[in-house]
Amino acid sequence: MDAAKQEFLKEFGEDYGYPNGPKSIDEIRATEFKRLQGLVYLDHAGGTLYSESQMESVFKDLTSNVYGNPHSQSDSSSATSEIVREARQQVLDYFNASLKDYKCIFTPGATAALKLVGESFPWSQQSTFMYTMENHNSVLGIREYALDQGAVALAIDIDDNGNPGVSPGTEASIRISPHQIQRRKVAGFLEGEPTGAACNLFAFPSECNFSGVRFSLDMVKIIQEDSQQIFKGSPISESGQWKVLIDAAKGSATKPPDLSKYPADFVVISFYKLFGYPTGLGALIVRNDAAKLLKKTYFSGGTVAASIADIDFVKRRQGIEELFEDGTISYLSIASISHGFNILNSLTISAISRHTTSLALYMRKMLLALRHENGASVCTVYGSHSLKVCHVMGSIVSFNLKRSDGSWFGYREVEKLASLSGIQLRTGCFCNPGACAKFLGLSHLDLMSNIEAGRVCWDDNDIINGKPTGAVRVSFGYMSSYEEAKKFVDFVRSCFVSLPYHCGPENQIKGFEREILVSGHYYVKSVTIYPIKSCGGFSRERWPLSNNGLRHDREWVLKSLAGEVLTQKKVPDMCLINTSIDLDQGILFVESPRCKVGLQIDLNSDLCSGGRDDIELHGQRYEVRGYNNEIDTWFTNAIGRPCTLLRHSSSEHDLMLDKTKSAVTCREARCMLNFTNEAQFLLVSEESISDLNNRLSSNVQRGTHAPAIQVIPMRFRPNLVICGGNPYDEDGWKSLKIGNKYFTSLGGCNRCQMINLVHDGGQVKKSNEPLATLAAYRRTKGKILFGDTAQI
């Protein structure tokens, strides 16, 4: 055992690794999660992992028993009903909820459970929907039902009252800070509705899925019983009764609310966040008296005792579960959850909580201790450690990283490099816009400005106007290990901490020196054209140019039936399609190992019944034309999914481009693009490829990577391969001249996982190379640059 782990165990050994459990964490990893070998999984807040024995038990159960639709009286249906009854009890037991007081309603997930509450709650013009800023979008969606019925909605912050003489969790120790009142003008409501009849709803998460802040469950009783005291002096209505909803989708995996102590009215959960399988199944745990308030409009199979088709008559079932579970429940998934609970119960939830908390505390401690060579802090960790409404931090660590000059690293850069290192995590706002804005310090003006700039969920706009738009999140599950946490900290230290001599000349990219011109020492080694975007290309000694670049280069594209432009990133087998063009015959030749007969497309006459259409790619709109069904069927067979071939007509050529020793001058020019990502031309140099291969060989010799890998220029899909000079001379080029044609350099080409795909014996294989090695020395401002882009 190394010294670092000994130090960790010295501090956290009593809580880490289930020392009193049936298996230690090392045994759990070795026997239950062998598939994680070499992979660091740190997205348990998004979805935790199922164990091998859990799935073996599920398989044995389903292959040994016959479960029928429970809406029947047969023996198999009765067996299913009994399994469902036991599952409901197991869920209630997990939350220490009495069957006398609570019912378990199965839903398609936590989101569906929240939707059920929102659409069935008895909203009125006197109602208030109040929620903490730290809530998931699925909770915020309830706001739509409230506002549409004339109710008030508002977000709040919960603050420590700052009174040292008051114990945490009591009503006097908590202060409500409301944000602005939200209300819609809704016609048709009766004036003078009795205020005493109003029902109000307060929603909060047991653990914030952005920051890991755990809220005090004392708020349940405070809101239910002492709302007048809490809301005194605020614009929040003190009248009517208050019901409390806990979003426990994240928190219940490591610390489920104890409903015998904190009798919330509604609690929502998702089972895949508890034990990985099954997905698509959740539950609403509802207090019996709160369930009686819910007003359901829709009825379905299983929710009615009787109905008549041709008159307005329906008699609904009386049982709470039967009334709200529309249609046939997912009974096979429900039968599977007992095997997940068996895993958690064998370890005990208290031990799981201590284990995951120890890892999160260690992670926060290590990240906060990181410093650049100038003493500047590397990491900003989000979440309060002082608020009395937060007992402890949970199993989430959310943060952003800074450079030594104080500027931010984009979270997508962190995610991209983590993936290359075999680390799986999540970045962004995690569907929690309130917490994201709160912890990142984003004002309404910032948020609206970002949206107007095109910012949407899951995009790559991670830094706007110098501010992060989201964060990096790592989260731990019951099977997470110290080694995973340590590997992640080492990754951050290696890739993002500036140390003395850490970023020497060999580890950084030259700035683009816009006044440098390429001399006569450089030669064009090959010219390659890729007619169909993301498919194979062909090389020629000379080739005509058009206003769009090389004639017919990326002039065609494959589109899915859903309208998505297909590339190797999503369909790696596209690289198996080979293309060539005979200009004299006017034919595009296409071949695939999946098609016995090749395809010949007449460049002049095969555009036909597909008609004209418009598509958008990389922010540009293209007018395209389709082909007949025979051509589309060929490509469908070639890539193994339905698709159509589309063509963007290019301009006539105006000169020939061939291998040359000509040198360079500079000229500004506007360009037109076919279906390229960044520019008309992409070039790489043989010397830069050679340097990269030397580094790849050095990695193997040091035992860093195996097996040995060497790349050829075509791995980078260049149009031009240049030789002569030194490695990475192209970084400083401003322009070049080939023959009598001038080209303007647009800067380096930002590389992605696509260069890690290799065609080997008719199969497409993936690895982390060469992108991982390039990331170690070709990274600047969040991009991994290799090669140069240019335009006419």
N, C-alpha and C positions, 0 to 999 in steps of 0.2 A: 504494500500500500504506500502510495507516495505521500510526501509531506503535506501537500495541499488538501488531500482528502482527510488525512489525520486531523488537520486543523478544522476542517468542516465538521467532522464527527465530534470533535471536542466541543463545538458550540451547539450542534444540532442533533447529536447522536441519540438523545433520548426520544426525539420525535420522528426522526428520519428512518425509513426503511422497515417498519413493522417489526421491531425487535421482539415483541410478544405475540406476533401473529403466527398463523399456520405456515407461512412462507415468508422469507426475507425478500426484500426488493430485488436482490440479485437472482434469487431463485425464481421469482415471478417473471423477470425478464428472460431468463434462460429457458423456461418451460412454456410460458404462455404467450410470449411475444417474439418468437424467433425471427419473424418476418421483419422486425425493426433493425436487424443487424446492419450497421453502417448508416442508419437513418436516424436523425434527431427529430422527433415529432413534438412540436411545442404549440399546438393549436387545439388544446382540449376544450377551450371555451367555445370554439366553433363546432367541435364534434369530437368526443373522446373515442377510444379504440376498444373494440371487443377482444376478448381473450380467446385462445384456442379451446380451452376446456369449456368455456361458455357456448361456443358454436358447436362443439361436439355434443354437448347436452341438448341443445336445440335440435340438432339433426336426429339424435337418438329419439327424442320425444316425438318429433313429427313423423318419423318412420316407424314408430312402434305403436302409435295411437291413431285412431280415426276420429277426426273432429269435423262435425257437420255444421251447417248454418244454424245458429242458435234460435232462429225464428221458426222452430218446428218442435215436434214432440217425439221425434225418433230417439233411439238410444244414443246415436252419435251426436245429435243436437243437445241432448241432455248432458252428455259428457262435456261438450263445449261450454254450456251454460255454467257448469260447476267450475270449470277452469277459469272462466271469466269472473265468477264470484270470488274465487280465491285470489285472483289477480287484483281485484278492487281492494280486497282486504289487505293484501301485501303493500299496495300503494299507501293506504291509510296508515298502516303500521309504520311505514318508513317516515311518515310525518307525525307520528304519535298522535293521530287523530282518531277520536272515538267514532264508531259507526253510528252511535246514537246521535251524534252532533253533525257528522259530515257524510257526504256522498262523493264518490269518484266517478266522473263522467269521462269516458274515453273520447278523444278527439283526434283528428289527423296531425296534431302537433300543438305546441304552445301557442303559435299564432292563431290557429283555429279556435283554441280555447278563449283567447282574448277577444276574438271577433264575436264569439258566442255571447260573452258578457256584454260587449258594446251594443250589439243589435237587440239584446233582450232586456237591458236595464231600463227601468221605468223613468226615463228622462222626462223632465217638465221644464217649463220656463223658469221655475224657481230652483232648478237643480244646478249643482256645480260639479264639474269634473276637474279635480286637482291632481297634479302629478309632479314628481320631482324632475328636475332638469335631466338627471341621469336616468333616462328611460329609453328602452329600445323603440324603434319605429313601430313595431307591432303593438306597443302600448299607446304610442301617440295616435295611432289610427283610430282608437276609440273616440278620440276628440271629434271625428266627423259625425258620429251618431249623436253625440251630445249637442254639438252646434246646430245640426240640422233640426233638432227638436226644440231649439230656442234656449238651451241651457248655456251657462257660462263655463268657459274652460280657461285654465291658467296653469302655468308652470311655476314651481316654487323652488327656492333653495332652502335647505334646512341648516341652520347655523347653531353653534354653541352659544348659549346665552352669556357665557363669560362670568357666571356667578360661582366663585369657588366654594361657597357654602352649600351648594345644591348638588346632590348626587346625580350622576349621569343617568339618562333614561327617564327621569321624572319630567312632568309637564313643564315645570318652571325652568328646566335646563335647556329647553329647545325653543328656538325662535324661528318662525316662519317668515321668509322674505319672498313675497309674491312678485312675479313679473307682471307684465301688462295683462289686463282683462281681455279675453277674446269672446266676442259675441256676434252672431249674425242676426240680421233682421229677418225674422221668419213670420210670415203672415198666418192668420188663422188660429192663433192661440187665444184661449179664453182669458180675459182680464180678471184679476181678483182671485186667481187660483189660490186655495189655502196654502200658506207657506209651511204650515206644520206637516203637510203631506209630502213635502219634497224629499226626494231621495238623492243623496250626494255620493260621489265615489272618489276615493283617494287611492292612487296607484304609485307603488314604488318597487324597485328591485331589491331582493335580498342581498344581491351583490352586483355592483355596476359592471357590466360586461366591457366597459372601456377601461376603467382604472383599477378595478379590483376592490374598490371601497365597499365594505360591508356595512349596511345600514342597521341601526338598532331596531330590533323587532318590537321594542317597547312602544314604538310609534303606533302599533296596531291598537293598543288599548287607549293610548293618548287621544288618537283621532276619534275612536268610537265613543269614548266616555267623557273626554275633557276638551272637546273641540271649541267650546265657547271661551275657555281660558286661553287656548292657543291662538284663536283668531281675533281676540280682542284688539281693537284698534287697527285691524286690517280690513281691506275691502271684501274679504271672503265672508259669505253668508254664514251666520252662526245657527240658522234655523234648520229644521228638518233633521233627518237621521243620516249618519255617515256610515258608509260601507267601505271596507278596505280590501284592496286587491294587491297581492304580492306576486310579482313576476319572479318566480324561482327557477326559471329555465337554466340559468347559469349557476346560481348559488346552491341549488339542491344537490349538485354533484359532489360537493365537499362539505356542506353544512346546511342540511335541509331545515326549514323552519319547524320548530316544535309547536304544533297547533294546540297542544294541551296547555301551554303557557301563553302563547300569542295567538288567540283565536281569530285569525283573519277570516274574512267572509269568502274570499276567492283566492286560490293559489293555482298557478299554471306551471306545467312542467313539460319537458320533452325527454323521452326515454333514451334517445341516442346520445344526449349529453350526459346521461348518468353512466351508461355502460356500453355505448357504441352501437348496439343492435337491439331492437329493430329501429330503422328510421321511419319517418312518416307516421309516428304514433306519439300522442301526448295525452294529457289529462287535465281536466278542470276539477280541482277539489273544492267543493262548495259547501258552505254551512247550510244546514237544512232551512233555517229561517230566511237566509238570504236567497236561497233557491226559489222560495215561494213568491219573491218579488219579481222574478224574471218573467217577462211576457214574450212568449214565443209565437211568431206568426206562421211560419212555414210548418207543414207537417209532411211526413214521409212514411215509407214502410218501416214498421217497428215502433213508431212514435204515436200511433193512433190505435184505439181499441176498436173503433168502427168508423166508417165513412160511407157516404152515398154519393155515387158519381154524378147524378143529374140534378141534385138539389143541394142547397147550401147547408150541409150537415156534416159535422165531424165530432167525434167523441175522443178526446185525447186520453192517453194513458196517465195513470196517477203517479207511478214511480218516477222519481227524479231522473235516474239514469235513462229509463225508457223514453221519457219525454224529450230529452235533449240529444240522444244519440241517433242521428238521422241515418236511415238505411241500415244495412248489415255492417256491423262493426268489424274492424280488422282482427278477426278472432284468432288467426294463426299468429299474428304479431303479438297479440295480447297473451297467447299461450307461451310466447318466448320470453316475456319479461321476467318470469320467475327465475330463470337461469341467470339473468343479469343481477337480480337482487341477491341471489345466493352468493355471488362473488363479493358484492359490497358488504353483505352481512358477515361473511367469513372474516373479512379484514376489520370490520366495524367502522362506522362512519366517523367516529371520533379519531381513530388512528389515521384514517384517510385525510381528515382535516389537518391533523398535526403534520403528517408527511408532506402534503402539498404546500402548506404554509411555510414549512422550514425551507423548502426549495425556493419559494417566492422571496422570502426574507434574504436568503443567501444571494439570490440574483440581484435584488435591489441594492444590497450592500456592495457587491462587487462592481456593479455598473456605476454607482455613485462615486466609487473610489477612483475610477479611471481618470487620468489627467494627461493632457498633451504635454509636449516638451516645454511649453511656455507656462505650464501650471494651470491652463484653462480647463474647466470641467468638460468632459466629453459628453456626458449623458444628462438629460433632463427627464426625471421620472415623474409621472403624473399620479395624483392621488393624495388625499390628505392623511397625515399621520396624527393629527391633533384634535380633529372634531370629535366631541364626545358622542355624537350620534353614530360614529363609526367605531365599533368595538375593536376590530383588527382589520388589516388588509387581507384580502383573499388570495386566491391562487393565480392571480393575473398580475403581470408587470407590464405596464404600458409606458412608452418613452419615445423620445427623439434624440438624435445624435447631432453634435455640433463639431465643426472644424475648429482648428486652433485660432482662426481669426474671428470666430463667433458666428459665422454663417452656418446654415443648417445643411446636413445631408438629407436628401429626399428619402422618404420611407420606401419608395419603389426601388431605389438603389440598394438599400439594405436587404429588401426581400429578394432581389435578383441575385445578389452575392451570396445570401444565405442558402438559396436553392442550389447554387453551384457547389456549396460546401455540404450538401446533404442535410440541410436544416429546413424544416417546414414550420412556418409561422404565418401570421396574418398581419396585414397593414391596412390603413385607411381610418375610417371613423366607426367601423364595426356596427353599422346601422344604429348608431346612438348619437344623433346630431347634437343633442343638448349637452351631453358630457364632452363631446368633441370640442364644441365652441367654448365651453366653460373652461376646460383645462388648457386649451391652446390659446385662450385670450382673443378669440375672434368675435368682433362686434357684428351687429346686423349689417352694417355697411360692408364689412369684410366679406361676410357670407354672400350678400347679394352681388357684390363685385365679382366674387369667385364664380358664382353661377352664371353671371353675364359673360364671363370669360370662357364659359364652356365647361366648367367644373361639374361633374356628375359622379355619382357613386361608382366605385370600382375603376375609375380612369387612372391615368398616369400623371395627372396634374398634382404632384405632391408638394410643390413649393410655388406659391403665387405671391408676388410683391414681397418677397423675402420672408414670408411666413409659411410654416407647415400647414397643410390642409388636413392632415391626419397624423397618425402615429404608428409606431411599431408595437405589436402586442405579442408577448409570449405568455403561455398559460400552461399549467401543469395538471396532470391527472393522477389517478391512484397508482399508475404504473410508471410514472416519470422517475428518472434517476438523477443522482448527483452528476454522473458522467455526462448526461445531456446538458445539464445546466453549465457545467464546466466547459464543455465544448463550445457552447454558445458564447460565453464570456471570452474565451480564447479567440473565437472568430471576430468578435467586436474589437478586441485589442489588436488583432493582426491587421484588420482591414480599415479601421477607422481612427486609430490612435496615432497621432504624429509624435514620433520619438526621434531623438538625435540620430541623424544619418538614416532614418527609416525611409525617407523619400529621396534617395540619391538620384543622380542623373539616369541610372539604369532603370529606375522605378517610376519615371514620370514621362509624360508626353510633352514634346516640345510645343511651345506656343505657336500659333499660326502666324508666321512672319510674312505679312502680306506683300512685302517688297521683294521677296526672293523669287527669281525666275529659274526654271529648270534649264540646265546647260545641255550641250550636245553630247554628254556622256551617257544619256539615257536612251533606251531603245524600246520599241513596242515588240514584245515577244509573241503575243497572240491577241486575236480579236474574237470575242465570243458573243453569240446572240442567243437570247432566251425567248423564243416566240411566245410561249404560254407562261404566264406568271407562275413561279414556283415549280415549274417542270424543268426537265433537263434541257441543256442548250447544245450548241455546236460551234466549232471554231473554224475560222477561215483566215486566209492570208490577207484578203482585202474584202471590204464590204461597204455598200453605199450608206450614206447618211441622209437623214431627212430632218425636218424641223423638230421632230420629236426625239432625235438621237439616232442610234443605229436603226436602219430601216427594219421594220417588223419586230424590233426588240420589245418584248412584253406588250405586244399588241392584242393578245388574246388573254382571256381570263375564264376560269371555271367558277360558276356560281351555283350554290345549293338551291334546292327548291324553296327554301325559306328566305332566299334573297341574300344570303351571306356570301361574300367573296372568299373563295377557298385558297388557303396557302399551306405550305408544308408545316407551319406551326401547329395547325389543327389536323391536317391530313398528310402525315409524313410520307405516305406511299406515293405522293405526287412526284417525288424525285425519281421514281422508277420509270416515269414516262419520258422517252427520248424523242427529240424533235430534230428536224433539219429542213432547210428550205432550198429548193432549186429555183433560182431566179429565172433561168432560161425557160424552164417548163412552167413556171408560175405555180408551183405546188408546195404545200406544206406537208411533209411526211411525219407521221407520228407512230410510235411503236410502244408496246407495253408487254412485259412478260405475262400479264394476265389475259392478253388477247392474242389469239393464234394468228390473226390477220391484222396487218398494220392498216393505218388510215391514211388516205391521201385527200387533202383538202385543196381544191382549186382556189388560188388567191383571188381570182377575178369573178367566178361564177357560182360559188357554193353558198353565198349568202341568200337565204330564201325565206321559208315560211316562218322562221322565228320572229320576224318583224323587228321594229325598232323599239328601243327602251332606253331609260336613263338609269344609271347606277352612280352611287357615291363611294369614293375610296380616298382615304387620307385627306378629307375635306374638299376634294375636287369632284365635280360632276362630269360624267362621261356619257356621250351618246353612243350606244352600242347596238349591234345587230346580232340576232341569233341564227342558229342553224336548224337543219331538219332533225327529226327524231332519230334517224339512223346514226348521225354523228353524236348526238347527245347520249344515245344508248351505248356507244362505244366507250365514251369517257366514263359513263356510269360504271361499266364493267371494269374499266382500268383502275379506278380508285376505290371501288367497292361501296359507293354511295351515290344516290341520285344526284345528278348535276346537269347543267347546261353549259355549252361553250358560247362565249360572247366575244365579239371583236370590236375594237375601237379603230376606226379608219385612220391611218397615218398619212402624212403629207408625202408628196413625191420627193425622191432623193435629189440632192443638188451637188454631190461630189462623192468621190470614193475615198474610204479610209483603209490604209494598208500598213503593213509593217514598215517602219521608217526610222531614220536616225535624225529626223528633224528636231530642232530645238524649239524654244517657247518664247512667246510674248503674251501680253495680256489684253483682253477686250471685255467690256461689259456687254451683256446680251440678255434679253428676255427669252425664256425657253417655254416650250410646250412639252408635256409629259404624256407618255402612255401609262401603263399600269405599274409604274415604279414607285418605290417607297419614298425616296428622298431626292433623286436627281436623275438626269438622263444617262449618266455614265458612272460606273464604279470601277476603280482601278486598284490593283495591289502590286507590290514590287516583289520580285523573286528574293531579293536580299532580306526583306522584312519577313518573308515566309521562312527563309533559312534560319534567321535569328530565332523565330518562334519555335522551330523544330529543335534547335539547340537547347532551348529552355525546357521543352517537353522531355528531351532526353535526359537533361540534368535532373528533372523531377523524378524520373524513374530510377536514376542512379542513387538519389537520396532516399528512395523508398517512399516518396510522397504519392506517386501515382503508379498504377500498374493496370494492364500491361503497357508496354511501350506503344506510343502513338506518334505517327508522323503525318503531317497534313500536306496536301497539294494545293496549288492556287485555286483550283476549281471548287474546293470546299467553301470558299468565300463568294462564289458566284460573281466573279468580276467580268466586266466587259473587256477590260484591257489589262494585260499583265505586262509590267514594265521591268526591265532589267538594267543594270548599271548603277554605279554609285554605292551609297551606304544604306544600311537598314534605316527605315523611317525618314529618309530624306523627304518623302512626299508630305510629311507633316508640315513642312515649311513652304510648300509651293503655293504660289498665287495664281499662276496660269501656266498653260503649256500650249505648244503648237505642234501639231502632227500634220505633215505635208504642208498644205497651205491653209489649214483650218485651225482657228484659235479656240481654246477651251478655257473656261474660268473655273478655278477650284472653289468648291463650296465648303471645304473642310472635311474632317474625318467622318468615316461611316460608323454609326452606332450599331454595335453588334448585339445579337440576341441568341437564344437557344438554338436557332435554326442551324448555326454552323457546327453544332454538336451532333447533327444527324449524318450518318455515313451509310452509303449504299454498299452492302456486302453480300455477294452471292444471291442476289435477288431479294434480299431482305433489308429493311431499314432498321438500323440499330442506333440507340441513343447512349450518350455518355455525358460527362461534365466537361470534356475537353473538345476543343482547345480554349473554350470560353473561360474556364476557371484559371488557366495560366495567364491568359490575356488580362483578366481582371486584376491580377497581382501587379501588373506593371503598365497597363495601357488604360487606366481608369482616370477620368477627369470630369468633374462636375456631374457625377452620376451616370456618365456614359462610359462604355468600354469601346474605344475607337481602334479600328484597324482598317487600313486602306483609305482611299480618298474618293470623294464624290466630285463630279464636274458637270458642267453644262456647256453647250455650244455658245 
